[in-house]
Amino acid sequence: MADFEARIVAVLSADIAAYATLERDALPQAERALAQLKDALAVLTTKHNGTLAEAYGAILRATFVSAADAVSCAVALQDTLDERNKGLPEGDQVDTRTGVALGTVAQREGVLTGAGVEQADALRQMGEAGDVFISGAVFEQARAVVGTTFAAEGVRTVADQEIAVYVLDPARASRQQEKRQWQSRWEQHQHAWGKHRERHYDRMRRRFERENERDGRHARHGGRSEEHTSELQS
């Protein structure tokens, strides 16, 4: 990504929870987890109209013109990793922390700087494994997207500023995800029922055609029998 002058954007900051400890105790595992986070974030950033910045050590950042896109990306990232972690042993799971803030950002030699970056990093550092923290400014702009999946955490000191903070609420997010899953299942059921109905109609059509054909044969044979009887009588 080319360098740019200061502008106001939404910044997503993500890392691996307890990465320093993991790197010290299990370097291959730490490197593997970071690589998997990079791959997932690269795909989702593009999908949500963002731009991935160069990694700053073990910290990954992306910028978005829209706060709603940034929040959608952050939630999708957590959902993707949660789904991936299911059934995996603890050593193979990827646990992340994410922060999203809105503010002035500039880029020099591939490194993002500015108030937006400082707030996003500070929000990320407030979290533990699986946490997504966003600023009040992001919440207000992305209200239609975040819905009830974020809970108010009150006013906190973030990067030397007092701001409202919101956190991804696991319970509410779980209900939202369950709702999406049930909707998906219902759509699959509707699709399957449509296919079943098509097969049923097709069977009925073939049965109707067979009956018509059988009735036609009977009619033809019956006509010939009547002619044969008349000839015998004469």
CYANA upper distance limits for C-alpha pairs under 8 A (distance plus 0.5 A):
  1 MET  CA     51 THR  CA      8.27
  1 MET  CA     52 LEU  CA      8.31
  1 MET  CA     53 ALA  CA      7.15
  1 MET  CA     54 GLU  CA      8.40
  1 MET  CA    110 GLY  CA      7.33
  2 ALA  CA    107 GLN  CA      8.45
  2 ALA  CA    110 GLY  CA      7.66
  3 ASP  CA    106 ALA  CA      8.11
  3 ASP  CA    107 GLN  CA      5.44
  3 ASP  CA    108 ARG  CA      5.85
  3 ASP  CA    109 GLU  CA      6.87
  3 ASP  CA    110 GLY  CA      6.94
  4 PHE  CA    106 ALA  CA      6.37
  4 PHE  CA    107 GLN  CA      5.87
  4 PHE  CA    108 ARG  CA      7.73
  5 GLU  CA    105 VAL  CA      8.40
  5 GLU  CA    106 ALA  CA      5.72
  5 GLU  CA    107 GLN  CA      7.29
  6 ALA  CA    104 THR  CA      6.52
  6 ALA  CA    105 VAL  CA      5.61
  6 ALA  CA    106 ALA  CA      4.67
  6 ALA  CA    107 GLN  CA      8.03
  6 ALA  CA    114 GLY  CA      8.31
  7 ARG  CA    103 GLY  CA      8.36
  7 ARG  CA    104 THR  CA      5.63
  7 ARG  CA    105 VAL  CA      5.95
  7 ARG  CA    106 ALA  CA      7.01
  8 ILE  CA    102 LEU  CA      7.47
  8 ILE  CA    103 GLY  CA      5.53
  8 ILE  CA    104 THR  CA      4.74
  8 ILE  CA    105 VAL  CA      6.56
  8 ILE  CA    116 GLY  CA      8.22
  9 VAL  CA     63 THR  CA      6.89
  9 VAL  CA     64 PHE  CA      6.34
  9 VAL  CA     65 VAL  CA      5.74
  9 VAL  CA     66 SER  CA      7.78
  9 VAL  CA     67 ALA  CA      8.19
  9 VAL  CA    102 LEU  CA      6.29
  9 VAL  CA    103 GLY  CA      6.30
  9 VAL  CA    104 THR  CA      6.93
  9 VAL  CA    105 VAL  CA      7.19
  9 VAL  CA    116 GLY  CA      7.88
 10 ALA  CA     63 THR  CA      6.18
 10 ALA  CA     64 PHE  CA      5.55
 10 ALA  CA     65 VAL  CA      6.70
 10 ALA  CA     66 SER  CA      7.00
 10 ALA  CA     67 ALA  CA      5.79
 10 ALA  CA     70 ALA  CA      6.87
 10 ALA  CA    100 VAL  CA      7.34
 10 ALA  CA    101 ALA  CA      6.15
 10 ALA  CA    102 LEU  CA      4.88
 10 ALA  CA    103 GLY  CA      7.04
 10 ALA  CA    116 GLY  CA      7.60
 10 ALA  CA    138 VAL  CA      8.06
 11 VAL  CA     61 ARG  CA      7.41
 11 VAL  CA     62 ALA  CA      6.36
 11 VAL  CA     63 THR  CA      5.18
 11 VAL  CA     64 PHE  CA      6.93
 11 VAL  CA     70 ALA  CA      7.61
 11 VAL  CA    100 VAL  CA      6.01
 11 VAL  CA    101 ALA  CA      5.91
 11 VAL  CA    102 LEU  CA      6.73
 11 VAL  CA    103 GLY  CA      8.21
 11 VAL  CA    116 GLY  CA      6.68
 11 VAL  CA    117 VAL  CA      6.73
 11 VAL  CA    120 ALA  CA      6.68
 12 LEU  CA     61 ARG  CA      5.92
 12 LEU  CA     62 ALA  CA      5.67
 12 LEU  CA     63 THR  CA      6.79
 12 LEU  CA     70 ALA  CA      6.92
 12 LEU  CA     74 ALA  CA      7.71
 12 LEU  CA     98 THR  CA      7.49
 12 LEU  CA     99 GLY  CA      6.31
 12 LEU  CA    100 VAL  CA      5.06
 12 LEU  CA    101 ALA  CA      7.37
 12 LEU  CA    120 ALA  CA      6.76
 13 SER  CA     59 ILE  CA      7.43
 13 SER  CA     60 LEU  CA      6.29
 13 SER  CA     61 ARG  CA      5.02
 13 SER  CA     62 ALA  CA      7.29
 13 SER  CA     98 THR  CA      6.09
 13 SER  CA     99 GLY  CA      5.69
 13 SER  CA    100 VAL  CA      6.86
 13 SER  CA    117 VAL  CA      8.13
 13 SER  CA    120 ALA  CA      6.09
 13 SER  CA    121 ASP  CA      6.22
 13 SER  CA    124 ARG  CA      6.92
 14 ALA  CA     59 ILE  CA      6.45
 14 ALA  CA     60 LEU  CA      5.68
 14 ALA  CA     61 ARG  CA      6.81
 14 ALA  CA     96 THR  CA      7.26
 14 ALA  CA     97 ARG  CA      6.12
 14 ALA  CA     98 THR  CA      4.88
 14 ALA  CA     99 GLY  CA      7.02
 14 ALA  CA    121 ASP  CA      8.42
 14 ALA  CA    124 ARG  CA      7.08
 15 ASP  CA     19 TYR  CA      8.12
 15 ASP  CA     34 LEU  CA      8.23
 15 ASP  CA     37 LEU  CA      8.40
 15 ASP  CA     58 ALA  CA      6.74
 15 ASP  CA     59 ILE  CA      5.51
 15 ASP  CA     60 LEU  CA      6.63
 15 ASP  CA     96 THR  CA      6.07
 15 ASP  CA     97 ARG  CA      6.13
 15 ASP  CA     98 THR  CA      7.30
 15 ASP  CA    124 ARG  CA      8.38
 16 ILE  CA     33 ALA  CA      7.90
 16 ILE  CA     34 LEU  CA      7.21
 16 ILE  CA     37 LEU  CA      8.37
 16 ILE  CA     58 ALA  CA      8.05
 16 ILE  CA     94 VAL  CA      7.63
 16 ILE  CA     95 ASP  CA      6.27
 16 ILE  CA     96 THR  CA      4.92
 16 ILE  CA     97 ARG  CA      6.78
 16 ILE  CA    129 ALA  CA      8.35
 17 ALA  CA     95 ASP  CA      6.15
 17 ALA  CA     96 THR  CA      5.55
 17 ALA  CA     97 ARG  CA      6.30
 17 ALA  CA    128 GLU  CA      6.78
 17 ALA  CA    129 ALA  CA      5.79
 18 ALA  CA     22 LEU  CA      6.77
 19 TYR  CA     23 GLU  CA      6.34
 19 TYR  CA     30 ALA  CA      7.21
 19 TYR  CA     58 ALA  CA      8.27
 20 ALA  CA     24 ARG  CA      6.72
 21 THR  CA     25 ASP  CA      6.61
 22 LEU  CA     26 ALA  CA      5.90
 22 LEU  CA     27 LEU  CA      7.13
 22 LEU  CA     29 GLN  CA      7.93
 22 LEU  CA     30 ALA  CA      6.13
 23 GLU  CA     27 LEU  CA      4.92
 23 GLU  CA     28 PRO  CA      8.29
 23 GLU  CA     29 GLN  CA      8.14
 23 GLU  CA     30 ALA  CA      5.66
 23 GLU  CA     31 GLU  CA      8.03
 26 ALA  CA     30 ALA  CA      6.74
 27 LEU  CA     31 GLU  CA      6.62
 28 PRO  CA     32 ARG  CA      6.58
 29 GLN  CA     33 ALA  CA      6.60
 29 GLN  CA     91 GLY  CA      7.76
 29 GLN  CA     92 ASP  CA      7.87
 30 ALA  CA     34 LEU  CA      6.68
 31 GLU  CA     35 ALA  CA      6.65
 32 ARG  CA     36 GLN  CA      6.75
 33 ALA  CA     37 LEU  CA      6.71
 33 ALA  CA     92 ASP  CA      8.23
 33 ALA  CA     93 GLN  CA      8.03
 33 ALA  CA     94 VAL  CA      5.98
 34 LEU  CA     38 LYS  CA      6.68
 34 LEU  CA     58 ALA  CA      7.58
 35 ALA  CA     39 ASP  CA      6.74
 36 GLN  CA     40 ALA  CA      6.71
 36 GLN  CA     94 VAL  CA      8.21
 37 LEU  CA     41 LEU  CA      6.52
 37 LEU  CA     94 VAL  CA      7.93
 38 LYS  CA     42 ALA  CA      6.46
 38 LYS  CA     60 LEU  CA      7.82
 39 ASP  CA     43 VAL  CA      6.97
 40 ALA  CA     44 LEU  CA      6.77
 40 ALA  CA     77 LEU  CA      7.42
 40 ALA  CA     80 THR  CA      8.31
 41 LEU  CA     45 THR  CA      6.24
 41 LEU  CA     52 LEU  CA      8.50
 41 LEU  CA     77 LEU  CA      7.08
 42 ALA  CA     46 THR  CA      6.96
 42 ALA  CA     52 LEU  CA      6.98
 43 VAL  CA     47 LYS  CA      6.80
 44 LEU  CA     48 HIS  CA      6.58
 44 LEU  CA     73 CYS  CA      6.52
 44 LEU  CA     76 ALA  CA      7.83
 44 LEU  CA     77 LEU  CA      7.41
 45 THR  CA     49 ASN  CA      6.80
 45 THR  CA     50 GLY  CA      5.38
 45 THR  CA     51 THR  CA      6.75
 45 THR  CA     52 LEU  CA      6.94
 45 THR  CA     62 ALA  CA      7.53
 45 THR  CA     73 CYS  CA      6.85
 46 THR  CA     50 GLY  CA      6.04
 46 THR  CA     51 THR  CA      7.22
 46 THR  CA     52 LEU  CA      8.41
 48 HIS  CA     69 ASP  CA      5.96
 48 HIS  CA     70 ALA  CA      7.78
 48 HIS  CA     72 SER  CA      7.72
 48 HIS  CA     73 CYS  CA      6.47
 49 ASN  CA     64 PHE  CA      7.32
 49 ASN  CA     69 ASP  CA      7.35
 50 GLY  CA     62 ALA  CA      7.06
 50 GLY  CA     63 THR  CA      6.11
 50 GLY  CA     64 PHE  CA      5.09
 50 GLY  CA     65 VAL  CA      7.79
 50 GLY  CA     69 ASP  CA      7.97
 50 GLY  CA     70 ALA  CA      7.90
 51 THR  CA     62 ALA  CA      5.95
 51 THR  CA     63 THR  CA      5.82
 51 THR  CA     64 PHE  CA      7.06
 52 LEU  CA     61 ARG  CA      6.81
 52 LEU  CA     62 ALA  CA      4.78
 52 LEU  CA     63 THR  CA      7.07
 53 ALA  CA     60 LEU  CA      7.81
 53 ALA  CA     61 ARG  CA      6.07
 53 ALA  CA     62 ALA  CA      5.84
 53 ALA  CA     63 THR  CA      7.89
 53 ALA  CA    110 GLY  CA      7.40
 53 ALA  CA    111 VAL  CA      7.93
 53 ALA  CA    112 LEU  CA      7.91
 54 GLU  CA     60 LEU  CA      7.76
 54 GLU  CA     61 ARG  CA      7.84
 54 GLU  CA    110 GLY  CA      6.41
 54 GLU  CA    111 VAL  CA      7.25
 55 ALA  CA     59 ILE  CA      6.30
 55 ALA  CA     60 LEU  CA      5.35
 55 ALA  CA     61 ARG  CA      7.21
 56 TYR  CA     60 LEU  CA      6.88
 56 TYR  CA     61 ARG  CA      8.49
 56 TYR  CA    111 VAL  CA      7.75
 63 THR  CA     70 ALA  CA      7.99
 64 PHE  CA     69 ASP  CA      7.13
 64 PHE  CA     70 ALA  CA      6.26
 65 VAL  CA     69 ASP  CA      8.33
 66 SER  CA     70 ALA  CA      6.99
 67 ALA  CA     71 VAL  CA      6.76
 67 ALA  CA    102 LEU  CA      7.72
 67 ALA  CA    138 VAL  CA      6.17
 67 ALA  CA    141 GLN  CA      6.63
 67 ALA  CA    142 ALA  CA      6.23
 68 ALA  CA     72 SER  CA      6.57
 68 ALA  CA    138 VAL  CA      8.18
 68 ALA  CA    141 GLN  CA      7.22
 68 ALA  CA    142 ALA  CA      4.83
 68 ALA  CA    143 ARG  CA      8.31
 68 ALA  CA    144 ALA  CA      8.49
 68 ALA  CA    145 VAL  CA      6.58
 68 ALA  CA    146 VAL  CA      8.34
 69 ASP  CA     73 CYS  CA      6.56
 70 ALA  CA     74 ALA  CA      6.74
 70 ALA  CA    100 VAL  CA      7.55
 71 VAL  CA     75 VAL  CA      6.66
 71 VAL  CA    100 VAL  CA      7.46
 71 VAL  CA    134 ILE  CA      8.40
 71 VAL  CA    138 VAL  CA      8.45
 71 VAL  CA    142 ALA  CA      7.68
 71 VAL  CA    145 VAL  CA      8.19
 71 VAL  CA    146 VAL  CA      7.69
 72 SER  CA     76 ALA  CA      6.49
 72 SER  CA    145 VAL  CA      7.58
 72 SER  CA    146 VAL  CA      8.20
 73 CYS  CA     77 LEU  CA      6.47
 74 ALA  CA     78 GLN  CA      6.90
 74 ALA  CA     98 THR  CA      7.39
 74 ALA  CA    100 VAL  CA      8.26
 74 ALA  CA    132 VAL  CA      7.61
 75 VAL  CA     79 ASP  CA      6.61
 75 VAL  CA    132 VAL  CA      7.98
 76 ALA  CA     80 THR  CA      6.43
 77 LEU  CA     81 LEU  CA      6.77
 78 GLN  CA     82 ASP  CA      6.46
 78 GLN  CA     96 THR  CA      8.09
 78 GLN  CA    130 GLY  CA      7.18
 78 GLN  CA    132 VAL  CA      8.47
 79 ASP  CA     83 GLU  CA      6.59
 80 THR  CA     84 ARG  CA      6.69
 81 LEU  CA     85 ASN  CA      6.50
 81 LEU  CA     94 VAL  CA      7.14
 81 LEU  CA     95 ASP  CA      8.10
 82 ASP  CA     86 LYS  CA      7.05
 84 ARG  CA     88 LEU  CA      8.28
 84 ARG  CA     93 GLN  CA      8.26
 85 ASN  CA     92 ASP  CA      8.21
 85 ASN  CA     93 GLN  CA      5.61
 85 ASN  CA     94 VAL  CA      7.31
 88 LEU  CA     92 ASP  CA      6.61
 88 LEU  CA     93 GLN  CA      6.76
 89 PRO  CA     93 GLN  CA      7.15
 95 ASP  CA    129 ALA  CA      5.64
 95 ASP  CA    130 GLY  CA      6.48
 96 THR  CA    128 GLU  CA      8.19
 96 THR  CA    129 ALA  CA      5.81
 96 THR  CA    130 GLY  CA      5.93
 96 THR  CA    131 ASP  CA      7.77
 97 ARG  CA    124 ARG  CA      6.11
 97 ARG  CA    125 GLN  CA      7.84
 97 ARG  CA    127 GLY  CA      6.28
 97 ARG  CA    128 GLU  CA      6.52
 97 ARG  CA    129 ALA  CA      6.16
 97 ARG  CA    130 GLY  CA      6.24
 97 ARG  CA    131 ASP  CA      5.76
 97 ARG  CA    132 VAL  CA      6.68
 98 THR  CA    123 LEU  CA      7.93
 98 THR  CA    124 ARG  CA      5.21
 98 THR  CA    127 GLY  CA      7.86
 98 THR  CA    130 GLY  CA      8.46
 98 THR  CA    131 ASP  CA      6.85
 98 THR  CA    132 VAL  CA      5.21
 98 THR  CA    133 PHE  CA      6.83
 99 GLY  CA    120 ALA  CA      5.34
 99 GLY  CA    121 ASP  CA      6.80
 99 GLY  CA    122 ALA  CA      7.92
 99 GLY  CA    123 LEU  CA      5.24
 99 GLY  CA    124 ARG  CA      4.54
 99 GLY  CA    125 GLN  CA      8.27
 99 GLY  CA    132 VAL  CA      6.23
 99 GLY  CA    133 PHE  CA      5.30
 99 GLY  CA    134 ILE  CA      6.16
100 VAL  CA    119 GLN  CA      8.34
100 VAL  CA    120 ALA  CA      5.44
100 VAL  CA    123 LEU  CA      7.56
100 VAL  CA    124 ARG  CA      8.16
100 VAL  CA    132 VAL  CA      8.31
100 VAL  CA    133 PHE  CA      6.91
100 VAL  CA    134 ILE  CA      5.18
100 VAL  CA    135 SER  CA      7.10
100 VAL  CA    138 VAL  CA      7.77
101 ALA  CA    116 GLY  CA      6.27
101 ALA  CA    117 VAL  CA      7.93
101 ALA  CA    119 GLN  CA      6.32
101 ALA  CA    120 ALA  CA      5.25
101 ALA  CA    123 LEU  CA      8.31
101 ALA  CA    134 ILE  CA      6.45
101 ALA  CA    135 SER  CA      5.85
101 ALA  CA    137 ALA  CA      7.94
101 ALA  CA    138 VAL  CA      6.55
102 LEU  CA    116 GLY  CA      5.84
102 LEU  CA    119 GLN  CA      8.42
102 LEU  CA    120 ALA  CA      8.38
102 LEU  CA    135 SER  CA      7.88
102 LEU  CA    137 ALA  CA      7.00
102 LEU  CA    138 VAL  CA      6.44
103 GLY  CA    114 GLY  CA      8.09
103 GLY  CA    115 ALA  CA      6.16
103 GLY  CA    116 GLY  CA      4.31
103 GLY  CA    117 VAL  CA      8.04
104 THR  CA    114 GLY  CA      6.12
104 THR  CA    115 ALA  CA      5.99
104 THR  CA    116 GLY  CA      5.68
104 THR  CA    117 VAL  CA      8.46
105 VAL  CA    112 LEU  CA      7.11
105 VAL  CA    113 THR  CA      6.16
105 VAL  CA    114 GLY  CA      5.04
105 VAL  CA    115 ALA  CA      7.03
105 VAL  CA    116 GLY  CA      6.19
105 VAL  CA    117 VAL  CA      7.09
106 ALA  CA    112 LEU  CA      6.27
106 ALA  CA    113 THR  CA      5.90
106 ALA  CA    114 GLY  CA      6.59
107 GLN  CA    111 VAL  CA      5.89
107 GLN  CA    112 LEU  CA      4.98
107 GLN  CA    113 THR  CA      6.59
108 ARG  CA    112 LEU  CA      7.16
108 ARG  CA    113 THR  CA      8.29
112 LEU  CA    117 VAL  CA      7.35
113 THR  CA    117 VAL  CA      6.35
113 THR  CA    118 GLU  CA      8.01
114 GLY  CA    118 GLU  CA      6.89
115 ALA  CA    119 GLN  CA      6.64
116 GLY  CA    120 ALA  CA      6.64
117 VAL  CA    121 ASP  CA      6.52
118 GLU  CA    122 ALA  CA      6.60
118 GLU  CA    159 ALA  CA      6.54
119 GLN  CA    123 LEU  CA      6.57
119 GLN  CA    158 VAL  CA      6.56
119 GLN  CA    159 ALA  CA      5.97
120 ALA  CA    124 ARG  CA      6.67
120 ALA  CA    134 ILE  CA      8.26
121 ASP  CA    125 GLN  CA      6.72
122 ALA  CA    126 MET  CA      6.93
122 ALA  CA    158 VAL  CA      6.44
122 ALA  CA    159 ALA  CA      6.54
123 LEU  CA    127 GLY  CA      7.54
123 LEU  CA    133 PHE  CA      6.14
123 LEU  CA    134 ILE  CA      7.28
123 LEU  CA    135 SER  CA      8.19
123 LEU  CA    158 VAL  CA      7.31
124 ARG  CA    132 VAL  CA      7.70
124 ARG  CA    133 PHE  CA      6.94
126 MET  CA    133 PHE  CA      8.19
127 GLY  CA    131 ASP  CA      5.68
127 GLY  CA    132 VAL  CA      7.44
127 GLY  CA    133 PHE  CA      7.46
131 ASP  CA    167 VAL  CA      7.54
131 ASP  CA    168 LEU  CA      6.97
132 VAL  CA    167 VAL  CA      6.18
132 VAL  CA    168 LEU  CA      5.77
133 PHE  CA    165 VAL  CA      7.44
133 PHE  CA    166 TYR  CA      6.23
133 PHE  CA    167 VAL  CA      4.96
133 PHE  CA    168 LEU  CA      6.97
134 ILE  CA    138 VAL  CA      6.80
134 ILE  CA    139 PHE  CA      7.23
134 ILE  CA    165 VAL  CA      6.48
134 ILE  CA    166 TYR  CA      5.81
134 ILE  CA    167 VAL  CA      6.82
135 SER  CA    139 PHE  CA      6.79
135 SER  CA    163 ILE  CA      7.43
135 SER  CA    164 ALA  CA      6.53
135 SER  CA    165 VAL  CA      5.30
135 SER  CA    166 TYR  CA      6.73
136 GLY  CA    140 GLU  CA      6.65
136 GLY  CA    163 ILE  CA      7.11
136 GLY  CA    164 ALA  CA      5.15
136 GLY  CA    165 VAL  CA      5.88
136 GLY  CA    166 TYR  CA      7.16
137 ALA  CA    141 GLN  CA      6.93
137 ALA  CA    164 ALA  CA      8.38
138 VAL  CA    142 ALA  CA      6.43
139 PHE  CA    143 ARG  CA      5.90
139 PHE  CA    146 VAL  CA      7.68
139 PHE  CA    166 TYR  CA      7.84
142 ALA  CA    146 VAL  CA      6.58
143 ARG  CA    147 GLY  CA      6.37
146 VAL  CA    150 PHE  CA      6.81
148 THR  CA    172 ARG  CA      7.05
148 THR  CA    173 ALA  CA      8.24
149 THR  CA    168 LEU  CA      6.41
149 THR  CA    169 ASP  CA      6.17
149 THR  CA    170 PRO  CA      8.24
149 THR  CA    172 ARG  CA      5.64
149 THR  CA    173 ALA  CA      5.26
149 THR  CA    176 GLN  CA      7.65
150 PHE  CA    166 TYR  CA      6.49
150 PHE  CA    167 VAL  CA      5.80
150 PHE  CA    168 LEU  CA      4.89
150 PHE  CA    169 ASP  CA      5.64
150 PHE  CA    172 ARG  CA      8.03
150 PHE  CA    173 ALA  CA      8.16
151 ALA  CA    166 TYR  CA      5.96
151 ALA  CA    167 VAL  CA      5.94
151 ALA  CA    168 LEU  CA      6.84
151 ALA  CA    169 ASP  CA      6.10
152 ALA  CA    164 ALA  CA      8.29
152 ALA  CA    165 VAL  CA      6.77
152 ALA  CA    166 TYR  CA      5.01
152 ALA  CA    167 VAL  CA      7.07
153 GLU  CA    164 ALA  CA      7.82
153 GLU  CA    165 VAL  CA      5.84
153 GLU  CA    166 TYR  CA      5.71
153 GLU  CA    167 VAL  CA      7.10
154 GLY  CA    164 ALA  CA      6.05
154 GLY  CA    165 VAL  CA      6.31
154 GLY  CA    166 TYR  CA      7.93
155 VAL  CA    162 GLU  CA      6.74
155 VAL  CA    163 ILE  CA      5.77
155 VAL  CA    164 ALA  CA      4.78
155 VAL  CA    165 VAL  CA      6.50
156 ARG  CA    161 GLN  CA      8.44
156 ARG  CA    162 GLU  CA      6.02
156 ARG  CA    163 ILE  CA      6.16
156 ARG  CA    164 ALA  CA      6.78
156 ARG  CA    165 VAL  CA      7.01
157 THR  CA    161 GLN  CA      5.75
157 THR  CA    162 GLU  CA      5.04
157 THR  CA    163 ILE  CA      6.94
158 VAL  CA    162 GLU  CA      6.74
158 VAL  CA    163 ILE  CA      7.18
168 LEU  CA    173 ALA  CA      7.51
169 ASP  CA    173 ALA  CA      6.25
170 PRO  CA    174 SER  CA      6.25
171 ALA  CA    175 ARG  CA      6.88
172 ARG  CA    176 GLN  CA      6.76
173 ALA  CA    177 GLN  CA      6.58
174 SER  CA    178 GLU  CA      6.49
175 ARG  CA    179 LYS  CA      6.56
176 GLN  CA    180 ARG  CA      6.79
177 GLN  CA    181 GLN  CA      6.63
178 GLU  CA    182 TRP  CA      6.62
179 LYS  CA    183 GLN  CA      6.61
180 ARG  CA    184 SER  CA      6.59
181 GLN  CA    185 ARG  CA      6.63
182 TRP  CA    186 TRP  CA      6.52
183 GLN  CA    187 GLU  CA      6.66
184 SER  CA    188 GLN  CA      6.65
185 ARG  CA    189 HIS  CA      6.54
186 TRP  CA    190 GLN  CA      6.57
187 GLU  CA    191 HIS  CA      6.59
188 GLN  CA    192 ALA  CA      6.55
189 HIS  CA    193 TRP  CA      6.47
190 GLN  CA    194 GLY  CA      6.55
191 HIS  CA    195 LYS  CA      6.82
192 ALA  CA    196 HIS  CA      6.64
193 TRP  CA    197 ARG  CA      6.48
194 GLY  CA    198 GLU  CA      6.65
195 LYS  CA    199 ARG  CA      6.74
196 HIS  CA    200 HIS  CA      6.61
197 ARG  CA    201 TYR  CA      6.61
198 GLU  CA    202 ASP  CA      6.56
199 ARG  CA    203 ARG  CA      6.64
200 HIS  CA    204 MET  CA      6.72
201 TYR  CA    205 ARG  CA      6.54
202 ASP  CA    206 ARG  CA      6.69
203 ARG  CA    207 ARG  CA      6.57
204 MET  CA    208 PHE  CA      6.56
205 ARG  CA    209 GLU  CA      6.66
206 ARG  CA    210 ARG  CA      6.65
207 ARG  CA    211 GLU  CA      6.67
208 PHE  CA    212 ASN  CA      6.63
209 GLU  CA    213 GLU  CA      6.59
210 ARG  CA    214 ARG  CA      6.57
211 GLU  CA    215 ASP  CA      6.53
212 ASN  CA    216 GLY  CA      6.60
213 GLU  CA    217 ARG  CA      6.81
214 ARG  CA    218 HIS  CA      6.72
215 ASP  CA    219 ALA  CA      6.59
216 GLY  CA    220 ARG  CA      6.74
217 ARG  CA    221 HIS  CA      6.63
218 HIS  CA    222 GLY  CA      6.35
219 ALA  CA    223 GLY  CA      6.67
220 ARG  CA    224 ARG  CA      6.96
221 HIS  CA    225 SER  CA      6.75
222 GLY  CA    226 GLU  CA      6.86
223 GLY  CA    227 GLU  CA      6.95
224 ARG  CA    228 HIS  CA      6.69
225 SER  CA    229 THR  CA      6.72
226 GLU  CA    230 SER  CA      6.84
227 GLU  CA    231 GLU  CA      6.90
228 HIS  CA    232 LEU  CA      6.97
229 THR  CA    233 GLN  CA      6.81
230 SER  CA    234 SER  CA      6.80
